Amino acid sequence: MNKQGSGKNGFCDYIWNPIRGCLSQPIRIRKPSVIFTGSPYYDMWDRCVKSEHIDDVLDVCVTFAPWHTYLFLTKNPKRYGDFRAIENGWYGTTVDGTERTEKNRRDLVYYSQVGMAGRFISFEPLLAPVEPDLFGIQWIIIGADSTRGAVKPPDKWADRLIELAREENIPVWVKDNYKYQVQIKEKPL
């Protein structure tokens, strides 16, 4: 478990990578926390991850440490439909403005199941302007490409996402790496 804080992913308290780390780590944290489950570098819902392993992670979330809220993020939201939804889980997907992620929002809403805490979209890295339908979405995160030498996306791309979210009363979190003109750090949790 990696504790988060200033200068890190402030929208969560911890990052837990159950693929590389110990499955029981959330049990050791007694204070109710928001735990980003997975890794910025590893997609727990990827087809290469065994179903049994995902079931083990969900068991920890529901049975052994249900006092936490778990954030799941994937580029493969269709796989959410293969597993039970957990009441203390927020299910998200990545939409970056490219063709490879254009169906992710629709798949998130279609394949995520009733019984979860909420759905969110991470527009990170935002590589092109998007006009998403935010129906069924309860939170958005906006971020830039963090790789060295990456070009900063224009503020107008974030402006439009924020405008669409405001129309639907959806909280917005703009990551520091976007270098947006104002700080927006809203959480639905």
Secondary structure per residue as TSV (DSSP state, phi and psi in degrees):
chain	resnum	aa	ss	phi	psi
A	1	M	-	360.0	133.2
A	2	N	E	-111.9	118.5
A	3	K	E	-68.3	136.9
A	4	Q	-	-104.8	163.8
A	5	G	-	-179.2	-152.7
A	6	S	T	-56.6	129.9
A	7	G	T	84.2	-2.0
A	8	K	S	-116.7	-152.7
A	9	N	-	-80.6	85.4
A	10	G	T	-67.2	-10.0
A	11	F	T	-79.8	-4.5
A	12	C	-	-137.1	162.1
A	13	D	S	-89.5	-32.8
A	14	Y	E	-143.0	155.3
A	15	I	E	-113.8	126.5
A	16	W	E	-118.1	120.2
A	17	N	-	-105.5	90.1
A	18	P	T	-73.1	-10.1
A	19	I	T	-75.5	-42.7
A	20	R	T	-99.3	-21.8
A	21	G	S	-105.3	-172.1
A	22	C	-	-77.3	135.0
A	23	L	T	-66.2	-22.6
A	24	S	T	-93.6	4.8
A	25	Q	G	-55.6	-41.8
A	26	P	G	-61.4	-24.8
A	27	I	G	-63.3	-32.0
A	28	R	G	-74.1	-17.6
A	29	I	-	-96.8	109.8
A	30	R	-	-83.1	-29.4
A	31	K	S	-74.5	128.8
A	32	P	-	-54.4	127.6
A	33	S	-	-137.5	162.4
A	34	V	E	-97.3	120.7
A	35	I	E	-118.8	115.5
A	36	F	E	-74.1	116.4
A	37	T	E	-103.3	113.0
A	38	G	S	131.5	-145.2
A	39	S	B	-157.2	149.4
A	40	P	T	-60.6	-17.5
A	41	Y	T	-111.1	-2.5
A	42	Y	B	-142.4	126.2
A	43	D	-	-94.5	109.0
A	44	M	T	-61.4	-23.6
A	45	W	T	-97.3	6.9
A	46	D	S	-62.8	149.2
A	47	R	T	-59.4	-24.0
A	48	C	T	-75.9	-12.7
A	49	V	S	-85.6	127.8
A	50	K	-	-65.1	141.4
A	51	S	H	-57.6	-37.4
A	52	E	H	-61.8	-36.2
A	53	H	H	-68.4	-43.0
A	54	I	H	-62.7	-41.9
A	55	D	H	-59.3	-40.2
A	56	D	H	-62.0	-42.7
A	57	V	H	-63.3	-45.5
A	58	L	H	-63.9	-34.6
A	59	D	H	-61.6	-42.8
A	60	V	I	-60.9	-43.8
A	61	C	I	-63.9	-38.0
A	62	V	I	-95.2	-43.9
A	63	T	I	-92.1	-43.4
A	64	F	I	-100.0	-22.9
A	65	A	-	-145.0	61.0
A	66	P	T	-76.6	-5.1
A	67	W	T	-79.4	-8.4
A	68	H	S	-94.6	162.4
A	69	T	E	-108.1	131.1
A	70	Y	E	-111.2	131.0
A	71	L	E	-103.0	123.8
A	72	F	E	-111.7	140.0
A	73	L	E	-137.5	133.9
A	74	T	E	-147.0	156.0
A	75	K	S	-93.8	2.1
A	76	N	-	-127.2	63.7
A	77	P	G	-66.0	-15.6
A	78	K	G	-59.7	-31.0
A	79	R	G	-69.0	-21.5
A	80	Y	G	-55.3	-35.4
A	81	G	G	-67.3	-13.5
A	82	D	G	-83.8	-6.3
A	83	F	S	-132.2	159.6
A	84	R	-	-67.9	144.3
A	85	A	-	-82.5	143.4
A	86	I	-	-109.6	142.3
A	87	E	T	-66.0	-24.6
A	88	N	T	-103.8	26.3
A	89	G	E	-117.1	135.2
A	90	W	E	-104.5	127.8
A	91	Y	E	-108.8	126.8
A	92	G	E	-132.3	167.0
A	93	T	E	-141.3	164.2
A	94	T	E	-98.3	133.4
A	95	V	-	-130.2	116.2
A	96	D	-	-111.2	0.7
A	97	G	S	94.0	0.0
A	98	T	S	-101.8	165.7
A	99	E	G	-60.2	-34.0
A	100	R	G	-65.9	-19.9
A	101	T	G	-115.3	6.5
A	102	E	T	-64.0	-24.9
A	103	K	T	-92.7	-4.5
A	104	N	H	-61.9	-40.1
A	105	R	H	-63.1	-46.5
A	106	R	H	-61.1	-45.3
A	107	D	H	-64.4	-36.7
A	108	L	H	-59.7	-49.5
A	109	V	H	-66.9	-38.4
A	110	Y	H	-74.7	-43.1
A	111	Y	H	-93.8	-21.9
A	112	S	S	-75.1	147.2
A	113	Q	-	-107.4	162.6
A	114	V	T	-62.2	143.5
A	115	G	T	113.6	-8.5
A	116	M	S	-91.1	166.6
A	117	A	S	-71.9	-38.7
A	118	G	E	178.3	174.7
A	119	R	E	-122.5	145.3
A	120	F	E	-143.1	159.3
A	121	I	E	-120.1	133.6
A	122	S	E	-103.0	110.3
A	123	F	E	-89.6	67.6
A	124	E	-	-149.4	129.1
A	125	P	S	-76.8	135.6
A	126	L	-	-79.6	108.2
A	127	L	-	-104.0	-12.7
A	128	A	S	-158.7	160.5
A	129	P	-	-67.0	146.2
A	130	V	-	-132.6	152.8
A	131	E	-	-125.4	72.0
A	132	P	-	-79.2	150.7
A	133	D	-	-83.3	119.3
A	134	L	-	-98.2	14.7
A	135	F	T	-59.3	130.8
A	136	G	T	83.3	4.9
A	137	I	-	-106.5	136.7
A	138	Q	-	-110.6	-3.7
A	139	W	E	-164.6	144.6
A	140	I	E	-129.1	147.7
A	141	I	E	-121.7	135.2
A	142	I	E	-121.9	130.2
A	143	G	-	-148.9	166.4
A	144	A	-	-104.8	172.0
A	145	D	-	-71.6	124.0
A	146	S	-	-92.5	-1.8
A	147	T	S	-68.9	149.1
A	148	R	T	-57.2	131.3
A	149	G	T	83.5	0.6
A	150	A	-	-66.9	145.4
A	151	V	-	-81.6	135.0
A	152	K	-	-67.4	131.1
A	153	P	-	-68.8	150.0
A	154	P	-	-63.3	145.8
A	155	D	H	-58.9	-30.4
A	156	K	H	-63.3	-25.9
A	157	W	H	-66.8	-44.9
A	158	A	H	-68.7	-39.2
A	159	D	H	-52.2	-45.8
A	160	R	H	-67.3	-41.9
A	161	L	H	-62.8	-42.1
A	162	I	H	-64.2	-42.8
A	163	E	H	-58.8	-46.9
A	164	L	H	-62.9	-40.6
A	165	A	H	-65.3	-41.9
A	166	R	H	-61.3	-38.2
A	167	E	H	-62.0	-27.5
A	168	E	T	-106.0	6.9
A	169	N	T	56.9	43.0
A	170	I	-	-101.1	127.4
A	171	P	-	-62.3	148.8
A	172	V	E	-126.3	135.8
A	173	W	E	-122.1	117.0
A	174	V	E	-102.8	119.1
A	175	K	-	-70.1	150.0
A	176	D	G	-58.8	-30.0
A	177	N	G	-66.6	-14.4
A	178	Y	G	-75.1	-23.5
A	179	K	-	55.1	45.8
A	180	Y	-	-72.8	156.5
A	181	Q	S	-63.2	-28.2
A	182	V	S	-132.7	157.2
A	183	Q	-	-88.0	124.7
A	184	I	-	-126.8	115.1
A	185	K	B	-135.6	69.9
A	186	E	-	-101.6	136.8
A	187	K	-	-124.9	140.2
A	188	P	-	-85.8	-8.2
A	189	L	-	-89.1	360.0
